[in-house]
Amino acid sequence: MNGIRKTVAAAAIAGSMLVGGVAGAVLYGVTTLTASAASPSPSPSSSSTGAFVSNENATHEAGESVAREAQENAGQVPTVP
């Protein structure tokens, strides 16, 4: 009788591990799908062309170096202060 008890206990433990693993996988799949559906990827806006636009404000221009102004006039993103 003792051998049968051990077999039943082992089967119960194995069955509960199997059911727990399947339930965990299902819940993980649902949360992954929900998270990806809730956060759509941003669409590119039509107002942004990606081209650099310099700041031609008079107060901004007064504090600029000649090298920076030359880069802005050439349409480059300034790399000097």
N, C-alpha and C positions, 0 to 999 in steps of 0.2 A: 504494500500500500504506500510505503514511503517513496518508492520510485515513481509511482503514478503522480503523487503530489508534486514532486520536483518537476516532472514533465509538464504538468498543467501550469505550474507557476512560471516555468520558462516560456511556455507558449503564450501565457498572458502578458508577460513582460515584452516578448518579441512583438506581439500584436499591438500593444499600446505604443511601442516605439514606432512601428510602421504607421499606425494611424496618426500619431503626433507628427511624424515626418511629412506625411502627405498634407495634413492640415497646415503645417508651417509653410510648405511650398506653395499651397494655394493662397494663403494670406499674403505671402511675399509677392506673388505674382499680381494679386489684386492691388496692393499698395504701389507697386512699380507702375502698373498701367494707369492708376489714378493720378499719380504724381506727374507722369509724362503728359497726360491729357489736361491737367490743370495748368501747366505752364507752357503755353504755346511759344514757339520761337518767334522773336520779334521780326517784323517785316521791315525791310529798308524803307526809310521815309523818302518821299520824292523831293523834299526841300533840301536835302543834303546831297551835294554833288561830289563831295570828297575833295574838292579843290581848295587850296589854301586861299583865304581872304584876309588881307592885311587890315590892321586897324589904322585908319587914316585920321583919327581924332587928333586935334591940335595938341591937347595936353599929353597924349600918348607919344606923339611924334617928337615933342620937345625933349623927352627923356631918352630917346633912342640913339644908339651909336650909328655911325655911318655904315659900318659893316652890316648891322641888322637891317637898316633901311634898304641897303642894296639887295639883300636876300629877299626881303618882302617885295621889292619892285620886280625882281626876277621871278616871282611866283613861287618861291621856295619857302618851306617852313623854317623860320629863323632858328639857328643853332648857336648864335652868339648873343650875349646880353645887350 
